[in-house]
Amino acid sequence: MPKQVPSAPAIKSVGIVVKRGHAQALALAATLAQWLHARGLEVFAEPEDAPRIEAQPLAKSELAHRADLIVVLGGDGTLLSVARLVGERQTPILGINLGALGFLTQAAMEEARASLERVLAGNYTVDRRITLEAEVLSTDGPVRHRAALTALNDVVIHKRQLGRLLELDVLADGQYFCSYRADGLIVATPTGSTAYALSAGGPIIFPTLEVVVLAPICPHTLTNRPVVLPDSCALEIRVQATDHDAMLTADGQEGVSLGARDRVVVRKGKNPVALVRSSHSYFEIWRNKLRWG
């Protein structure tokens, strides 16, 4: 099991990402930006938000390259949109949830300043969550690379039309594993085990375990159940479709169309995502979010 990694060197710049159209989040961002400025730190924000919180404008895609810390004010979806951009630098991300605790955004709004103060003081650890890289290979003619997507939660192959089944053959490390006739197939990280895979009957995986979950969506054969495999497995998914109505999506936010007989190769990503740990344990978050007691 991976160890929690101690804090990085001193933080001198902070990027703030605000959920779109959320006035309360924008007000909190302005308060935090003022507080950070008073401590001599540079503050960056997306161009549409920067003037309103008195920060330097910077595209979201550049935040991870310029900021030493990214603070996300929003829900898990907002954090996912940032996490896929972090890349090799593995800039730590502090998620502040606008409502109840999220699975990824682990601090509540009233905890924002205290959480940020702990991070700036170096009193924090990060979890390095695995990512997935999905590559689409076209086999119509010479094999060619069509697209590549990165995901923190999951990659999903699915039909765009309801009531249609996909036929999918799955190989693990080059060995035939399984064939599915289903509405789709989810490949999820431990982080994503509490997302779409959970609604498909998949297990909840402790976030730092080195595994992936394969969860078919409404399989035609009831014995096709979710399975857990080592994250070292390279998965090849062959789409046996007679049309071009299949999609590959990453974290439910980015997608590409799949053609008949396209192959999707899914591997553990080269770059993990560093999430700042809050004072709330995973078990507390699970109890609260899943209403276990």
Helices and strands as residue ranges (DSSP letters): E 5-6, E 13-18, H 23-38, E 42-45, H 50-53, E 56-57, H 60-66, E 69-74, H 76-83, G 87-89, E 93-97, E 107-108, G 109-111, H 112-120, E 125-129, E 132-138, E 144-151, E 154-159, E 166-172, E 175-182, E 184-188, G 191-194, H 196-199, E 211-217, E 227-230, E 235-240, E 246-250, E 254-258, E 263-268, E 273-276, H 282-290
